[in-house]
């Protein structure tokens, strides 16, 4: 959302891009992989389509992460703008490696300083 920026305004979107890698290796607990259903309607009569998480992850692994994030965002005008800044890749390689400023997959080394 950009709440960490000095130009933050609730009605404007000031957020950053988010890059998610290894979407094909998403793990879930229990039997969600077989039981969780993703539904959409084509718009035609009888056009309700269902797919399990396992089927969707084999066909398009990015969609599982995108649908999860989309469901957590507020349902307002800024939702599609924020989803446009979410970049999901099925594997570790992506074209934005040089642009990433902050990583959350590595531990930050603790620095201890003694005050003399």
N, CA and C of each residue as an Amber inpcrd file, in Angstrom:
protein
   348
   0.8200000  -1.2000000   0.0000000   0.0000000   0.0000000   0.0000000
   0.8530000   1.2480000   0.0000000   2.0370000   1.1770000   0.5280000
   2.9010000   2.3370000   0.5770000   2.8120000   3.0880000   1.8880000
   2.3560000   2.4370000   2.9660000   2.2310000   3.1210000   4.2460000
   3.5830000   3.5380000   4.8130000   4.6520000   2.9390000   4.3340000
   5.9770000   3.2890000   4.8200000   6.5590000   4.5180000   4.1210000
   5.8540000   5.0680000   3.1480000   6.3470000   6.2140000   2.3810000
   5.7600000   7.5170000   2.9150000   6.5110000   8.6010000   2.8210000
   5.9890000   9.8830000   3.3250000   4.8660000  10.4610000   2.4700000
   4.6780000   9.9760000   1.2510000   3.6320000  10.4950000   0.3710000
   2.3640000   9.6510000   0.4320000   2.2160000   8.8170000   1.4600000
   1.0730000   7.9050000   1.5610000  -0.2420000   8.6620000   1.6290000
  -1.2100000   8.1820000   0.8740000  -2.5740000   8.6870000   0.9020000
  -3.4880000   7.4760000   0.7530000  -4.4890000   7.2990000   1.6280000
  -5.3260000   6.1030000   1.5570000  -6.0950000   5.9460000   0.2470000
  -6.4040000   7.0540000  -0.4220000  -7.1800000   6.9490000  -1.6510000
  -6.3070000   6.7850000  -2.8880000  -5.0010000   6.8980000  -2.7370000
  -4.0760000   6.7060000  -3.8570000  -3.1980000   5.5080000  -3.5510000
  -2.7350000   4.8790000  -4.5900000  -1.9060000   3.7080000  -4.3940000
  -0.4510000   4.0840000  -4.5840000   0.3460000   3.9610000  -3.5380000
   1.7550000   4.3570000  -3.5630000   2.6640000   3.1630000  -3.3020000
   2.1700000   1.9650000  -3.4750000   2.9130000   0.7710000  -3.0900000
   4.0290000   0.4040000  -4.0360000   4.7070000  -0.6820000  -3.7020000
   5.8400000  -1.1850000  -4.4620000   5.4500000  -2.4650000  -5.2010000
   6.3040000  -2.8530000  -6.1370000   6.1140000  -4.1150000  -6.8350000
   6.5520000  -5.2590000  -5.9310000   5.8810000  -6.4000000  -6.0610000
   6.2090000  -7.5910000  -5.2880000   6.4800000  -8.7170000  -6.2750000
   7.6230000  -9.3820000  -6.1400000   8.0040000 -10.4890000  -7.0050000
   7.9660000 -11.7700000  -6.1860000   7.1570000 -12.7290000  -6.6230000
   7.0420000 -14.0310000  -5.9620000   7.6460000 -15.0660000  -6.8980000
   8.5760000 -15.8640000  -6.3750000   9.2090000 -16.9030000  -7.1950000
   8.8610000 -18.2770000  -6.6320000   9.1160000 -19.3060000  -7.4160000
   8.8640000 -20.7050000  -7.0570000   7.4040000 -20.9660000  -6.7080000
   6.4920000 -20.4190000  -7.4970000   5.0600000 -20.6090000  -7.2510000
   4.6350000 -22.0530000  -7.4720000   5.3940000 -22.7940000  -8.2260000
   5.0210000 -24.1830000  -8.4860000   5.3140000 -25.0830000  -7.2930000
   6.0600000 -24.5660000  -6.3120000   6.4190000 -25.3500000  -5.1290000
   5.6500000 -24.9020000  -3.8900000   4.4850000 -24.3070000  -4.0540000
   3.6850000 -23.8490000  -2.9210000   3.1910000 -25.0640000  -2.1460000
   3.3720000 -25.0230000  -0.8380000   2.9400000 -26.1220000   0.0060000
   1.7380000 -25.7270000   0.8460000   0.8320000 -26.6670000   1.0480000
  -0.3420000 -26.4490000   1.8810000  -0.4630000 -27.6170000   2.8500000
  -1.1980000 -27.4040000   3.9280000  -1.3540000 -28.4450000   4.9290000
  -2.6390000 -29.2300000   4.6750000  -2.7010000 -30.3870000   5.2640000
  -3.9050000 -31.2080000   5.1800000  -4.1740000 -31.7050000   3.7740000
  -5.4600000 -31.8010000   3.4340000  -5.8610000 -32.3090000   2.1250000
  -6.3350000 -31.1900000   1.2120000  -5.8490000 -29.9650000   1.4550000
  -6.2870000 -28.8260000   0.6520000  -5.9620000 -29.0090000  -0.8310000
  -4.8580000 -29.6670000  -1.1320000  -4.4620000 -29.8490000  -2.5290000
  -5.5330000 -30.6040000  -3.3250000  -6.2250000 -31.5550000  -2.6730000
  -7.2820000 -32.3110000  -3.3530000  -8.6660000 -31.7080000  -3.1380000
  -8.8850000 -31.0220000  -2.0020000 -10.2320000 -30.6000000  -1.6420000
 -10.5580000 -29.1590000  -2.0080000  -9.5680000 -28.2630000  -2.0470000
  -9.8550000 -26.8540000  -2.3110000 -10.2830000 -26.6790000  -3.7620000
 -11.4180000 -26.0110000  -3.9530000 -11.9650000 -25.8160000  -5.2920000
 -11.8640000 -24.3540000  -5.7040000 -11.5000000 -24.1420000  -6.9490000
 -11.5090000 -22.8170000  -7.5570000 -12.6160000 -22.8290000  -8.5970000
 -13.5730000 -21.9060000  -8.4620000 -14.7210000 -21.8620000  -9.3650000
 -14.7190000 -20.5710000 -10.1560000 -15.1690000 -20.6680000 -11.4110000
 -15.4340000 -19.4760000 -12.2140000 -16.5550000 -19.7940000 -13.1880000
 -17.2120000 -18.7650000 -13.6630000 -18.3390000 -18.9380000 -14.5670000
 -18.0030000 -18.3040000 -15.8980000 -18.3000000 -19.0080000 -16.9780000
 -17.9720000 -18.5140000 -18.3120000 -18.9350000 -17.4420000 -18.7890000
 -20.1030000 -17.3610000 -18.1880000 -21.1110000 -16.4020000 -18.6210000
 -22.2040000 -17.0420000 -19.4540000 -21.9950000 -18.2630000 -19.8920000
 -22.9960000 -18.9900000 -20.6600000 -23.8170000 -19.8650000 -19.7250000
 -25.0390000 -20.2350000 -20.1200000 -25.8490000 -21.1220000 -19.2820000
 -25.1250000 -22.4450000 -19.0140000 -25.0780000 -22.8400000 -17.7660000
 -24.3860000 -24.0780000 -17.3950000 -22.8810000 -23.9530000 -17.4670000
 -22.3560000 -22.7540000 -17.3870000 -20.9300000 -22.5310000 -17.5800000
 -20.1110000 -22.4410000 -16.3130000 -20.5560000 -23.0590000 -15.2250000
 -19.7840000 -23.0600000 -13.9910000 -18.6600000 -24.0800000 -14.1190000
 -17.4240000 -23.6170000 -13.9740000 -16.2550000 -24.4940000 -14.0930000
 -15.6010000 -24.6190000 -12.7290000 -15.1340000 -25.8160000 -12.4050000
 -14.4570000 -26.0730000 -11.1430000 -13.1270000 -26.7530000 -11.4170000
 -12.1430000 -26.4260000 -10.6050000 -10.8410000 -27.0840000 -10.6720000
 -10.2940000 -27.1760000  -9.2590000  -9.6720000 -28.3020000  -8.9310000
  -9.0420000 -28.4340000  -7.6250000  -7.7170000 -27.6820000  -7.6360000
  -7.1700000 -27.4900000  -6.4660000  -5.8870000 -26.7970000  -6.3760000
  -4.7940000 -27.5740000  -7.1040000  -4.8430000 -28.8710000  -7.0210000
  -3.8500000 -29.7070000  -7.6910000  -3.9120000 -29.5370000  -9.2130000
  -5.1220000 -29.5080000  -9.7730000  -5.2810000 -29.3230000 -11.2180000
  -4.8210000 -27.9360000 -11.6440000  -5.1850000 -26.9160000 -10.8710000
  -4.8140000 -25.5510000 -11.2130000  -3.3130000 -25.3460000 -11.0970000
  -2.6890000 -25.9870000 -10.1180000  -1.2490000 -25.8290000  -9.9420000
  -0.4720000 -26.5140000 -11.0620000  -0.9920000 -27.5990000 -11.5930000
  -0.3310000 -28.2500000 -12.7240000  -0.4960000 -27.4310000 -13.9960000
  -1.6710000 -26.8540000 -14.1790000  -1.9550000 -26.0980000 -15.3980000
  -1.3160000 -24.7150000 -15.3760000  -1.4990000 -23.9810000 -14.2830000
  -1.0100000 -22.6100000 -14.1830000  -0.6480000 -22.3220000 -12.7260000
   0.5890000 -22.6080000 -12.2910000   0.9330000 -22.4600000 -10.8740000
   0.8700000 -21.0250000 -10.3630000   0.9880000 -20.0400000 -11.2500000
   0.9350000 -18.6430000 -10.8000000  -0.4650000 -18.2740000 -10.3050000
  -1.4990000 -18.8760000 -10.8760000  -2.8780000 -18.5380000 -10.5380000
  -3.2070000 -18.8390000  -9.0810000  -2.6020000 -19.8820000  -8.4990000
  -2.8870000 -20.2450000  -7.1140000  -2.4660000 -19.1040000  -6.1900000
  -1.2750000 -18.5580000  -6.4060000  -0.7870000 -17.4540000  -5.5710000
  -1.5910000 -16.1900000  -5.8560000  -1.8770000 -15.9160000  -7.1260000
  -2.6180000 -14.7100000  -7.4790000  -4.0240000 -14.7200000  -6.8710000
  -4.7040000 -15.8580000  -6.9110000  -6.0500000 -15.9370000  -6.3400000
  -6.0110000 -15.8090000  -4.8240000  -4.9750000 -16.3430000  -4.1840000
  -4.8580000 -16.2220000  -2.7320000  -4.6460000 -14.7640000  -2.3210000
  -3.7680000 -14.0570000  -3.0190000  -3.5010000 -12.6560000  -2.6940000
  -4.7180000 -11.7990000  -3.0210000  -5.3600000 -12.0640000  -4.1510000
  -6.5240000 -11.2920000  -4.5470000  -7.6550000 -11.4210000  -3.5290000
  -7.8090000 -12.6140000  -2.9490000  -8.8390000 -12.8150000  -1.9450000
  -8.5580000 -12.0900000  -0.6480000  -7.2930000 -11.7760000  -0.3660000
  -6.9360000 -11.0820000   0.8690000  -7.0030000  -9.5650000   0.7420000
  -6.9990000  -9.0480000  -0.4750000  -7.0350000  -7.6020000  -0.6700000
  -8.4500000  -7.0710000  -0.5090000  -8.5960000  -5.7960000  -0.1180000
  -9.9370000  -5.2200000  -0.0240000 -10.5960000  -5.1400000  -1.3890000
 -11.9030000  -5.3430000  -1.4100000 -12.6440000  -5.3420000  -2.6710000
 -13.0520000  -3.9060000  -3.0040000 -12.1190000  -3.1440000  -3.5690000
 -12.3950000  -1.7610000  -3.9380000 -11.6930000  -1.4270000  -5.2540000
 -11.6670000  -0.1720000  -5.6260000 -11.1270000   0.2300000  -6.9200000
  -9.6250000   0.0160000  -7.0330000  -8.9200000  -0.0330000  -5.9320000
  -7.4660000  -0.1750000  -5.9740000  -7.0150000  -1.6330000  -6.0660000
  -7.9550000  -2.5680000  -5.9910000  -7.5880000  -3.9830000  -5.9960000
  -6.8560000  -4.3820000  -7.2760000  -7.3690000  -4.0180000  -8.4230000
  -6.7250000  -4.3990000  -9.6880000  -5.3950000  -3.6880000  -9.8810000
  -5.2730000  -2.4800000  -9.3770000  -4.0040000  -1.7580000  -9.4660000
  -2.9410000  -2.4660000  -8.6410000  -3.3250000  -2.8930000  -7.4510000
  -2.3850000  -3.6050000  -6.5890000  -2.0330000  -4.9710000  -7.1600000
  -3.0130000  -5.6530000  -7.7300000  -2.7380000  -6.9610000  -8.3420000
  -1.8310000  -6.8140000  -9.5600000  -1.8810000  -5.6790000 -10.2170000
  -1.0030000  -5.4420000 -11.3610000   0.4600000  -5.3280000 -10.9690000
   0.7110000  -5.0140000  -9.7000000   2.0810000  -4.9110000  -9.2200000
   2.5880000  -6.2040000  -8.5980000   1.7790000  -7.2440000  -8.6060000
   2.2010000  -8.5530000  -8.1170000   2.7170000  -9.3570000  -9.3040000
   3.9620000  -9.7480000  -9.2500000   4.5870000 -10.5110000 -10.3280000
   4.9220000 -11.8970000  -9.7940000   4.2980000 -12.9250000 -10.3540000
   4.4600000 -14.2910000  -9.8680000   5.1310000 -15.1230000 -10.9500000
   6.1620000 -15.8830000 -10.5630000   6.9020000 -16.7310000 -11.4960000
   6.9410000 -18.1540000 -10.9630000   6.7720000 -19.1610000 -11.8340000
   6.7240000 -20.5470000 -11.3690000   8.0710000 -21.0810000 -10.8880000
   9.1640000 -20.5620000 -11.4170000  10.5030000 -21.0400000 -11.0470000
  11.3120000 -19.9050000 -10.4170000  12.5730000 -20.1780000 -10.1340000
  13.4200000 -19.1900000  -9.4650000  13.9250000 -18.1030000 -10.4140000
  13.9810000 -18.3740000 -11.7150000  14.5110000 -17.3540000 -12.6280000
  13.4140000 -16.3770000 -13.0470000  13.7850000 -15.0930000 -13.0330000
  12.8630000 -14.0310000 -13.4300000  13.6880000 -12.8350000 -13.8950000
  13.0980000 -11.9400000 -14.6800000  13.8620000 -10.8250000 -15.2540000
  14.0630000  -9.6410000 -14.3040000  13.5970000  -9.7230000 -13.0700000
  13.6680000  -8.5800000 -12.1670000  14.7170000  -8.7420000 -11.0750000
  15.6700000  -9.6430000 -11.2580000  16.6620000  -9.9200000 -10.2160000
  17.5030000  -8.6910000  -9.8780000  17.8030000  -7.8610000 -10.8480000
  18.6280000  -6.6700000 -10.5890000  17.8560000  -5.5690000  -9.8730000
  16.5320000  -5.5850000  -9.9400000  15.7240000  -4.5010000  -9.3960000
  15.2770000  -4.7220000  -7.9520000  15.5050000  -5.9070000  -7.4050000
  15.0040000  -6.2160000  -6.0630000  15.9140000  -5.5790000  -5.0250000
  15.2880000  -4.7890000  -4.1410000  16.0480000  -4.0910000  -3.1040000
  16.0180000  -4.8380000  -1.7660000  14.9470000  -5.5630000  -1.4890000
  14.7920000  -6.2170000  -0.2030000  14.3260000  -7.6470000  -0.4220000
  15.0110000  -8.5900000   0.2090000  14.6680000 -10.0000000   0.0800000
  14.2070000 -10.5300000   1.4280000  13.2340000 -11.4430000   1.4010000
  12.7130000 -12.0090000   2.6340000  13.0280000 -13.4970000   2.7720000
  13.8310000 -14.0560000   1.8830000  14.1320000 -15.4830000   1.9710000
  15.4710000 -15.7570000   2.6390000  16.2230000 -14.7370000   2.9820000
  17.5080000 -14.9310000   3.6460000  17.4550000 -14.3010000   5.0290000
  18.2310000 -14.8640000   5.9330000  18.2700000 -14.3260000   7.2950000
  19.2180000 -13.1380000   7.3400000  18.8630000 -12.1650000   8.1510000
  19.6980000 -10.9990000   8.3400000  20.7110000 -11.3280000   9.4360000
  22.0000000 -11.1510000   9.1620000  22.9930000 -11.4770000  10.2010000
  22.8870000 -10.4740000  11.3570000  22.9930000 -11.0170000  12.5510000
  22.9470000 -10.1710000  13.7410000  24.3160000  -9.5430000  13.9440000
  24.3150000  -8.2570000  14.1520000  25.5590000  -7.5310000  14.3880000
  25.5370000  -7.0660000  15.8340000  26.4990000  -7.5130000  16.5760000
  26.5950000  -7.0830000  17.9710000  27.7580000  -6.1270000  18.0980000
  27.5160000  -5.0010000  18.6870000  28.5630000  -4.0190000  18.8950000
  28.7180000  -3.7920000  20.3840000  29.9250000  -3.7240000  20.8060000
  30.1650000  -3.4250000  22.2120000  30.4460000  -1.9350000  22.3470000
  29.8310000  -1.3560000  23.3210000  30.0420000   0.0670000  23.5810000
  31.1100000   0.2000000  24.6430000  32.1750000   0.8580000  24.3020000
  33.2920000   1.0280000  25.2500000  33.2070000   2.3230000  25.9970000
